[in-house]
Amino acid sequence: NYDKLEDAPSANLDFPAGNITLAEMTAFHPGGLKSWDSIDRFCGNGATQAVLGIMINNFRVMPKGQISSNSVYRMLKGPIEKRAKVQPQYKNWTTGIHLQQFHDAALFDPTSVSVTGFRTPMEGKKPNMANPIPIKDLAIGVKVFPTGDDALDLTRAVQYCVANPEEKLLYPTDFEKLVSQLPQTDPRFAQHPPGPAPVQPGHQDAATIARYLTTRKAAEVRNAIGRKRDSRGRLTKVESDDDEMDDVVTESDHDDLDDDDSAMPPGKNLNQRSKLAPHIHSKSSSVPATSRSRKGLLAEEFDSNSDDDEFQGPKKKNADSRVRRSVRPTKVSKGYQLDMDTIDEDEEE
């Protein structure tokens, strides 16, 4: 269950010229979040991996289980690690410090929902641009279509192509032309001519994020802001029961990241920002000795991080303490060599 988004379009699918809301991105093309430009836009407006995970789980079916906050973080961190190879200041990037250390307000328009000119992450063993796909196929894996201020032009395009499958319209190739001919479906824009819908304040990323931060789980997510991460980007354990979070925040999950060295070409006019590494705090605590009367209870109380369902607790020492000695000679009379040709190389993840 490594790839929770295997039914979604390829992350290497190109972006069209036009407007796409954050909600539409998480619903129809969550792989598009891996773009450097998507990360700059959404995180620049306050998005965190927790909010993005909540939105993806809200809109998509997720047949392999809900995607965790940590998996979304790793999904974004993969492209950023490639970006750090050409822009070293991104080495210590996280969503939590994006606004403070990687956001250039002078070159940023918080009202824009355009994806025109966005670069693809170009990930994978063969980092090539993915072929266009039928627009109607963007509906595959979608549980709930965006509505209200979550919906804009991409939602209308997908709805039209699902209702008219005989029209072989491709994404992103035919998106701009199709949108230019679509009538307005939002009652607020009934008097507007066919074409792109007028962008309202509610369509903007900050407003979308605020809507999803009002949910119960997102309220818990707000309390996780400032939590430390380990070397793999996972949220560390809280220090008290009062701070425990929902598994949407703390669940560690593998993601389908590629470890190739390909990097997205740097964009033009990218400012060099100061390299500020976040402070990493660590605590070491000694474990008090366990009394003999408590040892029998440890197997039931032991909290294992193992994924093995058959975990039975720590093993007990045998009552018989006599040393067993082998009758075999203790000396090695002959050496041996490994046949390296018989050792399989590790498979790539």
N, C-alpha and C positions, 0 to 999 in steps of 0.2 A: 504493500500500500504506500509506496514511496511517492507516486505521482498522483496527488489528489485532484489535479486539474487536467488529467489525460484526455478528457472529452472536450476540452476547450481548444480553440484555434491556436496554432503555433505562435510562440512568442516572436518568431521572426517574420510574422505577417506584417506587411507594410501598413503605414497609417494613411488614411485618405486626407484630402484637403477639405476641411470642414470643422464643425464643432461636435464634440463628444463630452458628455458630462462624466463626472467621476462614477456615478451610479451606473451609467451605461457601460463604462469600461469594465467595472467589476462584474457586471452581468454577462456581457457578450464576449469580451476579449480580455480576461484577467491577465493573460500573458503579456499584454501591452503595458502592464505596470512595471515590467522589467526595463523598459526604455529609460535611458538616462534623463531624457526630457520629461517623461512622465513622472519620474521620481522628483525632479526639480519642481515640477508644477504642483503635484499633489502634496508633497512634504513641505513645499514652500507655503502652502495654504493651511498647514497644520495637521495633515494626515499622519497617522501612526500605523504601524503594522497591525495593532489591535483593531483599530477602526476598519482598516481594509479587510481584515479577516472576517469581521462581523458582516460587512457588506457582501463579500463573496459568498459566505454561508447563507445569507438571506436570499440572494438572487438565484443561486445555482443548486442543482440537485445534490451534488457531492456524493456519488454512490459509494466511494471508498471512505466515507466519513468526513466530518467537518475539518477544514483546514485550521490549524492552530495559529496563534499569534507568532510563535517562534518560527513556524514554517514560512509565514509571510515575510518575516524579517530576513530569513535566509534566502528567500526568493529574490528579495531586493539586494541583499548583500553580495550575491554572486556577480551581477553586473557591475556593482560599485567596486568590487575588488579588481575587475578588469579596467575600470576607469582609473583606479589608483596607479596603474602602470604607466599611464600617460599624464595623469594629474595627481602627483603624489600626496597632495593635501587631503585626498579622500581616503587615505589609508585607515584612519580612525573614525570613519563615518558611521553614524547611527541615525535612525529617524528622530531620536530624542534630542540630538544636538544639531540637526539640520538647520533649523531656523537661526540658531545662534552663531554657527560657524560656517555654513555652506550656502547661505541664502543672501543673494544680492538684491536688495530691495530696489535699487536704482534701475535695474534692468528687468524688473519683474512686474507683470500686470496681474494682480490678484483677481480681476474681473474676467479674464480671458478663459474660455473653455475650448480654445482651438487646439487641434493636434496637427495642424498643417506643418509639414517639415520635420515632424518628430522622427528621430532615428530609432531603428530596431536594435535590440541587444546583440543580434548576430551570434547567437549561442549555438552550442552543439559541436559534434565532431566535424561536421561540414557546415560552417557558419555562412550559409547562403540565404538569400531572401526567399521566403516561402512563396509558393505559387498562390495566386488569388483563389478564393473559394466562393461558392454561391452565397449570396447575402442571406438566403433563407437558412443556411447551415449555421449561421451565428446563433440561431435559436436552440441548437442542440445543447442539451445539458442545462438549459435555463428553466428554473422552477417558477419564477415570478418575473414578469416583464416590469421594467421601471414605469412608474406612473407619476402624474403630477409634475413637480419640479425636478424629479429624478430623470424624467424623460425629455428627450429633445429629438434631434434629427435621426440619430441612429436607430432609436426605437421605432420611429415611423417607417424607416426604410425596411427594417426586419419584418415588421408587421405586414407591410405591403407585399413583400416577397413570399412570406409564408402563405398569405391569402391568394397569391398569384404565382404558383410554382412553375407555371409554363413559361414565364419570362426568365430567361437565363441571364440574370444580372449578377455580376461578380463584385466581391469586396476585396480590395478597396477600389478596383478599377472603375466601376460604374456608380460608385456611391454619390459623387458630387453631381453627376448628371441626373440621377434618380431623384435626389433631394430637391433639385431645382424645379421638378415637375410635380412634386407631392403637394396635395392640398393640406392646409392647416387642420389638425385634428383637435387641438386645444381650444376650448370655447373662448378663451381670452383673446385668441388671435383669429377669430372667425372672419374679421374684416380684412385680414392681411391676405395678399395674393399668395399663390403657391410658391414654394421655395423654402429656404432655411427659416426656421422659427426664430422670432426675436428672443435674444438671450435676456432673461430676467434675473434679478438678484438671487432668487431662489435656486437658479440653475448653477450658480457659482460654487466652486469647491468648498469654500469656507462655510457656506450655508448648508451644503450637503453634509459635511462633516458634523456640523452642529446638530442636525436632525438625528443622525445615528448615534451621537453621544448622549442622547436623551433616553436611550434604551437601558434596561436593567444591567445587562452585561457590560455595556459601554460605560455605565456609571462605575462599575467595579474596575474597569480598565483605567479610568482616570486616577484611581488610587494607586495604580501600578507605575505611574509616571515617576521617574527618578530611581526605580529599582535598578540594581546593578546587574550586569551580565557577565557570564563566564567567557572563557576564551573562544567558545563556539557560538557565542551570541545568544545563549539561552538565559532566560531570567533566573536569577539565583533565588534560593529559598528565602522566605520571609523569616523574621526573627521571632514572631509571636503569632499565635493563632488568630488574633484579631486582624492581622494583615493578610491572611490567606485569600487567594484569588480563585476565581473560577478557572476551570481547565482550559477555557478559551484563551486565557492569558498565559498560563504556565505550562501547558502541555508541550512537551518536546516531540518534534515530529520530523522525519526525514523528508527531504524535498528533492526534486529532480534537477539539482544544479549540475551543470557541466563544469569540468575542471580544465577545459582547454584554455590556451593562452590567447585566443583571439580577443581583440578589443574593439569596441565601437570607435569609429574615427572621431577625433575631437571636433567639436563644433567651432564655429568662428566666434571671435570676440568673447571667448571665455576668460573671465577675470581670474587671476591667481589670488587665492585667498590664503590667509595665514594658517599655518598648520598647528592646530591646538589639539592636543591629545587629552581625552577625558581621564580624570584621575581614577585609578582602580584601587579600591580598598579591599583588604582581605582581613579576616579574623581567624585566629587559631584558638581552639579551646581544648582543654584536656578533658578526658572522659573519666569520671570517678570510678573507682573499683566497685564491682558489683558483688553484693553479698551472696553467700552460698544459697540462701533461701530464695533469692530472686532468680537464680540461674535457670530454674525449671520453668519460669514464666517467659523467658526471653523469646522462645520460639514463637509464642503467640503474639507478643508485642512487637517483634522485630519488624521494622518498616523497610522493606527491600525496594530498591530501585530497579530490580531485575524485571525484565519483560517475560520471564519464564513463569507460566501459570502453575508449574509443578514445584515451585519453591517451597521447601519444607522447613525453613529456619536453619540456624547454625547447627553444625554437627556436634554431637556430644562425645566426650572422650570415653573410650572403652574402660570398663572397670578393671580389666586385667592389665596391669601396667608392666608385665614382664616383656623384656625385649626379645623379639623374634629374630633369630639369626639365620641367614641363608646358608645352605650347605654348598653353594657354588663357590668356586675360587674367587678371591677378591681381586686378583691381578688380571689385567687385560693382556693377553699374550700377543694379540695381533691388532693392528690398527685397521681402520676402514675408511673408505672414501665415498662421498656422495656423488651419485651420477646427476649432475645438474641438469642434464637434458630431460630428466624425468620429473622435474619440479615445474609445475604449472605456474605461469605468471598470474598475478592477481588480476581479476577481472576489473575492468573499469566500472565505476558506479554509473 
